Amino acid sequence: MTNVTSTGLYSDPELAQFYEVNDHNRQDYDVICRLAMGSKTILDLGCGTGVLSARLAKSANVVAVDPAGAMLDIGQERYNELDIEWVEGDARNVRLDRKFDLIVLSGHAFQCFLTKTDQQEVLNTISAHLAIEGRFVFDSRNPYFPHSKERTKDQTYRRFNHSKFGEVEAWNESNYDEKSGILTYSNSYKLPGTGETKSAEEQIKYSPKPELIELVNKAGLDVVECFGAWDETPFMETSREIIFIGKLQ
C-alpha cells in the first residue's frame, strides 16, 4: 500500500521524520562552518531539522527559518539544549528586522523556488538581512553537469536503521523536463512489519549560473567566490554544483 500525500516531503510529520536520518556528516556543512568562523549572528534559511543550525549554534547566535513546521518540531526537540531561535517562515517574504554576519541557504534549498520571481524574492530576503560586512552562501545544482538527472527505484534503493521503526527501505524516483529545468521527484519509505509505504512528490528548479548571477546582482548582492563542488574547486561549465559566496554590493 502506497500513500502519496499532497502535503509534501517536508511538511508532513510522517515523512519529515525520515529526513536527514543518515545525513549529519556532510562536506557542505564542514565548509559552511569554516566560513562561519568569527560570525556572531547567523541566519539559516531553509534549516530543515536543524542539523547545520545546531553546529553553527555552538559558536554563534542562530536564527533557523523553515516553512515546514514538522521539520522545526524535530529540530526543537532534538536540539532543545542549544540557544537557537526557531522561526516558521518562508524565505521569500520572512522579515526579522535584524542583520546577520552570515546567511546560509544550504542543501540545494534554493532550488525549491521554481520561478524567477520566487528566486528573486529569496535573494531580496538575503539582501534585507545581511550586515554591511556580512557574507551569504547558497548552492544550486548545475543544469549543465553532463550526467543524467533522472533516477529510478533500482538505482536508489537502500536500507537504513530508524530509531523508531527499525530497518526502513527507501528509494527515490525522478523525471527531468529539459525545457523548463524542473525536476519532479518522489521519496518513498517502506516500513518493516506493516509493509506500508509512505511517499510524496516534490519539484526543484535547475538554473544556469549566468541567470543566477543576474538575480543576485539585481538583489543588491555580489558574488565573491563561486565553487563547482564542496571541495572548493573553482566552478567550470560542467561542474556538478554552483556554490556562491558573496556580500552586499
Buried (B, 14 or more C-beta within 10 A) or exposed (E): EEEEBEBBBBBBEBBBBBBBBEEEEBEBBEBBBEBBEEBEBBBBBBBBBBBBBBBBBEBBBBBBBBBBBBBBBBBBEBBEEBEBBBBEBBBBEBEBEEBBBBBBBBBBBBBBBBEBEBBBBBBBBBBBBBBEEBBBBBBBBBBEBEEEBEBEEEEBEEEEEBEEBEEBBBBBBBEBEEEEBBBBBBBBBBBEEEEEBBBBBBBBBBBBBEEBBEBBBEBBBEBEBBBBBBEEEEBEEEBBBBBBBBBBE
